[in-house]
Each structure stands twice: as C-alpha cells, then as structure tokens.
Amino acid sequence: MKLHRYYFCRHYSKFYAVALTVMVLLAGCAKQIPFKPKSAERPAPVHCFDAVGHMPGTKPFIFGGTCCCTPTPELMEQYHRDGFLKDMNYDQLIKEYEDRGIQFESISHHDCNNLCEHGPHLVKGGKCMASPTPGTINYEEIRFGIRYMNTKAAEQLQKAKEKAAKSNKK
C-alpha cells in the first residue's frame, strides 16, 4: 500500500491545530506585566557632572548633595557662594575625595561610561566620577535619577514590597 506524500501532513494537521490552540490559551493565562509608557516629557535633572556642567545650588555628592563635578577652585567658590563647605578650602576637598578613593574625570580617565575598575559611578556606590556616556541607560540613571531594572529584579522587588506590607499589617 503506497501512502500519498501529503497523508502525514493532513493526518497531523489536527494535532498541530490542537497544540496551537492549547499554547494560545496558556499564553493568555500567563501573568501580565502592566505596560507603563515612558513619559514624553523630559525629566528634571537630578545630578550634575562635568559633561553637563554644575547646577547652582547643589553641593558635592559625598556630602549628601547631587553634584558629581570634578572639584576646581572655581567650583569651590561656587559652593561657598551657595553656602556650602564654608569651613573647607579646595585642597581639603580634594583630600576628602582622595581619602575615599574616588577617581575624577581626567585626561587619563574618561569615556569609560563608569565601567572601569573604579566603577560604577559614585551615584551608584562606586568610586568613578567620569561622566557617563550620553544616550546610554547609565547616563539616564545618573543624570535624571531614573532606575531601570530587569524583569527578575523587578519581581524580587515586588515580592519584597508585598512581604513588607504583610509584616506591617500584623
């Protein structure tokens, strides 16, 4: 008995249709992550650094401020005009950074996007003060204070929040 070459295709087509239907139904039952579109408006800058210039009225990050600019005598004068670090001079400020092991942006240390041996950026807990590369996620996280997470980290954060909420109710 010779079988037609399309016999198996027609015979298994019902199986494929059932399998496809089951997969579609299961996909519809999966947990949906809510869609949150990125705002069309530019967020307000949070941190300043060498590439964008100093924002008046900000004090150095190491003293609880939002300025990550490399210290200069001119910047020290601006801090004093803004009412910050009045009891310090430029050399004392440089020594404070050096004592903490923080690396400034310089001729030999730049364009690393904070991925160097001193990284991550100071804002993220590292020792690198080189300006982040514009157009990167790192730039948005440092300049605008936006934090991006991967899905696994977001799920872990959500679980921790739910656990904290449950313990607060008790």
GUNU-513207 format. One line per field, with one value per residue: residue in three letters; chain; x, z, y of N, C-alpha, C, O in turn. Coordinates in steps of 0.05 Angstrom, whole numbers. Each point is the difference from the previous one (the first is absolute). Example, Ala and Ser with C-alpha at 12.3 -4.5 7.8 and 13.67 -1.06 7.14 Angstrom:
2
residuo	ALA_SER
cadena	A_A
nu	264_-28
nw	156_-27
nv	-114_21
cau	-18_16
caw	0_1
cav	24_24
cu	18_-15
cw	0_14
cv	24_22
ou	21_10
ow	13_4
ov	0_22
! end
This chain:
170
residuo	MET_LYS_LEU_HIS_ARG_TYR_TYR_PHE_CYS_ARG_HIS_TYR_SER_LYS_PHE_TYR_ALA_VAL_ALA_LEU_THR_VAL_MET_VAL_LEU_LEU_ALA_GLY_CYS_ALA_LYS_GLN_ILE_PRO_PHE_LYS_PRO_LYS_SER_ALA_GLU_ARG_PRO_ALA_PRO_VAL_HIS_CYS_PHE_ASP_ALA_VAL_GLY_HIS_MET_PRO_GLY_THR_LYS_PRO_PHE_ILE_PHE_GLY_GLY_THR_CYS_CYS_CYS_THR_PRO_THR_PRO_GLU_LEU_MET_GLU_GLN_TYR_HIS_ARG_ASP_GLY_PHE_LEU_LYS_ASP_MET_ASN_TYR_ASP_GLN_LEU_ILE_LYS_GLU_TYR_GLU_ASP_ARG_GLY_ILE_GLN_PHE_GLU_SER_ILE_SER_HIS_HIS_ASP_CYS_ASN_ASN_LEU_CYS_GLU_HIS_GLY_PRO_HIS_LEU_VAL_LYS_GLY_GLY_LYS_CYS_MET_ALA_SER_PRO_THR_PRO_GLY_THR_ILE_ASN_TYR_GLU_GLU_ILE_ARG_PHE_GLY_ILE_ARG_TYR_MET_ASN_THR_LYS_ALA_ALA_GLU_GLN_LEU_GLN_LYS_ALA_LYS_GLU_LYS_ALA_ALA_LYS_SER_ASN_LYS_LYS
cadena	A_A_A_A_A_A_A_A_A_A_A_A_A_A_A_A_A_A_A_A_A_A_A_A_A_A_A_A_A_A_A_A_A_A_A_A_A_A_A_A_A_A_A_A_A_A_A_A_A_A_A_A_A_A_A_A_A_A_A_A_A_A_A_A_A_A_A_A_A_A_A_A_A_A_A_A_A_A_A_A_A_A_A_A_A_A_A_A_A_A_A_A_A_A_A_A_A_A_A_A_A_A_A_A_A_A_A_A_A_A_A_A_A_A_A_A_A_A_A_A_A_A_A_A_A_A_A_A_A_A_A_A_A_A_A_A_A_A_A_A_A_A_A_A_A_A_A_A_A_A_A_A_A_A_A_A_A_A_A_A_A_A_A_A_A_A_A_A_A_A
nu	17_-19_35_-42_19_-37_12_44_9_-11_30_37_-18_-15_28_11_-30_1_29_-12_-29_16_20_-28_-16_28_2_-34_17_21_33_-38_29_-7_-34_45_-38_28_16_-40_-19_15_23_-22_22_22_12_28_5_37_-12_-11_38_28_-12_-9_32_33_-18_39_10_42_-15_1_40_-2_24_-8_-11_17_15_-26_39_4_17_45_21_4_34_41_10_16_41_21_-6_-35_-18_-22_36_16_30_-19_-10_32_13_-27_6_31_-12_-22_38_-10_-23_35_-31_14_37_14_-19_0_-37_-2_-12_38_20_8_45_-3_-1_-38_-35_22_-14_31_18_-5_29_-33_37_15_14_-40_1_14_-38_27_0_38_3_-20_24_33_0_-14_40_12_-37_40_-41_30_-8_38_26_-12_14_42_8_-10_30_35_-7_2_40_21_-11_20_42_-3_-7_40
nw	0_-38_28_7_-37_-24_-14_-11_-43_-35_-10_-20_-40_-5_-15_-44_-25_-1_-28_-44_-12_-6_-39_-34_-4_-18_-45_-17_0_-39_28_9_-34_42_-28_-1_-17_-34_39_-8_41_-16_4_38_-17_-6_-35_32_-43_8_-2_43_18_12_31_-24_30_-30_26_19_-39_-11_-23_-27_-18_-22_32_-45_16_-42_37_7_-16_-44_-11_1_-36_-35_2_-11_-44_-12_9_-39_28_24_14_-39_2_-27_19_23_-25_-13_31_1_-31_6_28_-25_-6_16_-28_5_-6_-28_6_42_15_-35_-3_43_-5_13_-41_14_-6_-25_-40_-10_-25_-4_-39_-29_13_-39_-30_-22_-9_-13_-28_19_-11_-18_21_33_-3_-17_-45_-26_-7_-31_-44_-19_3_-43_18_-15_-12_20_-37_-17_-24_-43_-26_-14_-36_-41_-18_-20_-42_-33_-14_-29_-43_-21_-16_-40_-32_-7
nv	-23_13_10_13_16_2_-40_-6_12_-27_-32_14_-4_-41_-32_-2_-21_-45_-21_-1_-32_-42_-9_-9_-42_-31_-1_-22_-42_6_-12_21_4_15_8_0_19_-7_13_18_-4_39_-39_2_36_-39_-25_16_11_-23_-42_-7_-15_32_-30_37_9_-5_-32_10_-19_13_35_-35_9_40_20_-2_40_0_-21_35_16_-10_-41_-3_17_-29_-29_15_1_-40_16_-6_-34_14_-40_4_-26_32_27_34_36_29_30_36_32_32_33_29_23_40_-26_27_32_-33_24_-1_37_-28_25_12_43_20_1_41_3_37_-20_20_10_39_17_-16_39_22_-17_-19_24_-40_32_4_-43_39_9_12_-44_-16_3_-31_-37_3_-4_-39_-19_4_-16_-13_-15_-27_-23_-17_27_3_-34_1_26_-17_-29_18_14_-31_-11_28_-5_-34_6_21_-31_-18
cau	-17_15_-13_5_20_-13_-17_8_-6_-29_-6_10_-9_-19_17_12_-21_-6_23_1_-22_9_22_-12_-15_19_12_-20_-3_25_-1_6_14_-14_15_2_16_19_-12_9_13_27_0_18_26_5_29_17_27_17_-10_-24_5_-10_-26_3_-17_4_25_12_-14_11_-11_-30_-12_-5_21_22_19_28_5_19_-2_-24_-23_1_-11_-29_-10_0_-22_-25_-2_10_29_13_23_20_12_2_19_-13_-21_14_10_-23_-5_22_-2_-21_8_-16_16_-12_3_25_10_4_-24_-24_-13_-2_-29_0_4_28_5_-10_-30_-17_1_-3_-28_-9_15_27_21_5_-14_0_-27_-12_-3_-27_-16_0_-17_16_-3_-27_-1_16_-9_-27_-8_-18_11_-10_5_-9_-25_5_5_-25_-17_11_-7_-28_-4_10_-20_-24_8_1_-28_-13_11_-10_-28_-1
caw	0_-2_12_-13_15_18_19_28_5_5_24_24_1_23_24_1_6_28_15_-2_16_28_5_1_25_22_-1_10_29_13_14_-17_12_-10_-17_9_-20_9_-2_-24_10_11_30_12_8_28_5_-20_-3_-18_-27_-2_15_27_5_24_22_8_14_-8_6_24_24_-1_-22_-26_-19_-5_-17_10_14_-10_17_-7_11_29_5_-4_24_21_-6_5_28_7_5_7_17_-15_-24_-23_6_19_-15_-16_19_8_-23_-2_23_-6_-23_-23_-24_-16_-29_-6_-27_-1_10_-12_-20_9_7_28_-1_6_26_22_-3_-15_6_28_7_3_21_-9_6_-25_-4_-28_-10_-15_-28_-8_-16_12_24_22_0_10_29_16_-5_7_23_-9_4_-17_11_-17_9_24_22_5_14_27_15_6_22_25_8_10_26_19_5_17_27_12_7_24
cav	23_24_23_26_15_20_-14_7_28_3_-15_13_28_3_1_27_20_-3_9_29_11_-3_20_27_2_2_26_19_-3_8_25_23_22_24_18_28_14_20_27_16_24_-5_2_20_-11_-4_3_14_-11_17_2_17_24_2_12_17_-7_-28_-5_-25_-25_-13_13_-2_16_-13_9_-19_14_0_25_20_24_15_-14_5_27_-2_-13_20_19_-14_-5_-27_-6_25_-5_-15_13_-18_-23_-18_-15_-20_-21_-16_-19_-19_-18_-19_-17_7_7_22_-1_13_-7_-29_-14_12_-16_-28_-5_-11_-29_-4_-14_17_2_18_29_7_0_-28_-13_-6_20_13_25_7_5_-22_4_8_-19_-27_-4_10_29_7_-7_19_27_5_-16_-22_-27_-21_-27_-22_-11_-16_18_13_-20_-3_24_-1_-19_13_20_-14_-12_22_9_-21_2_25_-4_-17
cu	18_-16_7_19_-12_-17_8_-5_-29_-7_7_-10_-20_16_13_-20_-7_23_3_-21_8_21_-12_-15_19_13_-19_-3_25_-4_9_15_-12_19_-1_17_19_-12_12_15_28_-1_19_26_2_29_14_27_14_-12_-24_4_-14_-28_3_-20_3_27_12_-15_11_-9_-31_-13_-4_21_22_21_28_6_22_-1_-25_-25_-1_-11_-30_-13_-2_-22_-27_-4_10_30_15_24_22_12_3_17_-13_-21_13_9_-23_-7_22_-2_-22_6_-15_18_-15_2_25_8_4_-24_-25_-12_-2_-29_-2_2_29_4_-9_-31_-14_3_-4_-29_-10_17_29_19_7_-17_1_-29_-10_-3_-29_-14_-1_-19_15_-2_-27_-3_14_-11_-28_-11_-19_14_-14_6_-7_-24_4_4_-26_-19_10_-7_-30_-6_9_-20_-25_6_1_-28_-15_10_-9_-28_-3_4
cw	0_11_-16_17_19_21_29_7_7_26_25_2_22_26_2_7_30_17_-1_17_30_7_2_25_24_0_11_30_15_14_-18_16_-11_-17_11_-20_12_-6_-25_9_12_30_9_7_30_7_-21_1_-22_-28_-3_15_27_1_25_22_9_14_-8_9_25_26_-1_-21_-25_-21_-1_-18_13_13_-14_19_-6_11_30_7_-3_24_23_-4_6_29_9_4_8_18_-14_-22_-21_6_19_-14_-17_18_9_-21_-1_23_-4_-25_-25_-23_-16_-30_-7_-29_-2_9_-10_-20_8_6_27_0_5_27_24_1_20_8_30_10_5_20_-8_7_-25_-3_-29_-9_-15_-29_-7_-18_11_24_24_3_12_30_17_-3_11_23_-7_5_-18_13_-21_13_26_25_8_16_29_17_7_23_27_10_11_27_22_7_18_29_14_9_26_25
cv	25_24_25_16_21_-13_8_29_4_-15_14_29_5_2_28_22_0_11_30_13_-1_21_28_3_3_28_22_-1_9_27_23_21_26_17_28_15_21_27_14_25_-8_3_22_-13_-2_5_16_-13_16_4_18_26_0_14_17_-9_-29_-2_-27_-24_-13_12_1_16_-16_8_-21_12_-3_26_17_24_16_-13_3_27_0_-14_20_21_-12_-7_-28_0_26_-4_-16_17_-22_-24_-20_-17_-22_-23_-18_-21_-21_-20_-21_-17_7_11_21_-6_16_-7_-30_-17_14_-21_-30_-8_-14_-30_-7_-15_16_1_-18_29_4_-1_-28_-15_-7_23_16_25_9_3_-24_7_8_-21_-28_0_11_30_8_-6_20_29_6_-16_-22_-26_-20_-27_-21_-13_-16_18_14_-19_-3_24_0_-20_11_20_-13_-12_22_10_-20_3_25_-3_-15_16
ou	16_-23_22_-1_14_-13_-18_-6_-7_-17_-14_5_-1_-7_0_6_-3_-4_6_5_-5_-1_9_1_-6_5_9_-9_0_-17_21_-8_-2_24_-21_25_-6_-12_24_15_3_-11_18_1_-9_6_-8_9_-12_1_-5_-17_-18_-5_5_-22_-14_19_-14_-11_-16_4_-12_-25_0_-3_13_14_3_-5_20_-19_-12_-18_-22_-15_-14_-22_-20_-14_-19_-21_-7_15_23_19_19_-12_-6_-7_4_-4_-10_-2_3_-6_-6_5_2_-16_-2_17_-22_16_4_-14_-5_-1_-10_13_0_-6_-19_-8_8_-20_-2_-11_12_18_-12_-5_-19_-2_14_-6_18_-24_-6_-18_15_-2_-18_13_-13_-7_-12_-3_-1_-12_-10_-4_-5_-23_-14_23_-25_22_-17_-6_-17_-11_-5_-14_-16_-7_-7_-17_-13_-4_-11_-17_-10_-6_-15_-16_-2_-9_-20_0
ow	18_-9_-9_24_19_16_16_23_20_15_20_20_12_17_22_15_13_20_21_13_14_22_17_13_18_22_12_12_25_-7_-11_22_-24_7_4_0_21_-20_-5_-16_12_10_-15_11_15_20_-24_20_-12_-10_-22_-2_5_-14_22_-5_17_-7_-13_22_15_22_13_0_0_-24_20_-15_25_-12_-9_15_19_10_12_20_15_9_14_19_8_8_22_-11_-9_0_13_-10_4_-7_-3_6_-1_-8_3_6_-3_-4_10_-7_-18_4_-9_-9_11_-14_-21_-4_12_-6_-18_4_4_20_-4_13_22_19_12_15_14_22_16_2_16_17_0_3_-6_9_-15_-7_6_-17_-11_11_18_22_17_15_22_20_14_8_18_-7_0_11_-17_23_19_21_23_18_18_24_22_17_20_24_20_18_22_23_17_19_25_19_14_22
ov	3_4_4_-1_8_14_6_6_14_9_0_14_21_16_12_18_21_14_13_21_19_13_16_22_15_11_19_19_1_16_-1_7_3_3_11_-3_11_5_-3_12_-21_20_8_-22_17_14_-1_-10_17_22_11_18_-15_19_-11_-8_-10_14_-16_-1_-12_-11_17_3_-25_-7_-7_-14_-1_21_-10_2_12_14_3_3_13_9_1_8_14_-10_-8_17_3_17_-9_19_-23_-23_-24_-23_-22_-24_-24_-23_-24_-24_-22_-18_-17_16_-4_-17_22_-15_-12_-24_18_-20_-17_-23_-15_-13_-22_-7_-11_10_-17_7_-17_-8_-4_-25_-13_17_16_-1_23_-13_-12_24_-15_-12_-17_20_12_11_18_15_7_13_20_2_-11_-3_-2_-3_4_6_2_-6_4_9_-2_-2_8_6_-4_2_9_0_-5_6_9_-2_1_14_2_-11
! end
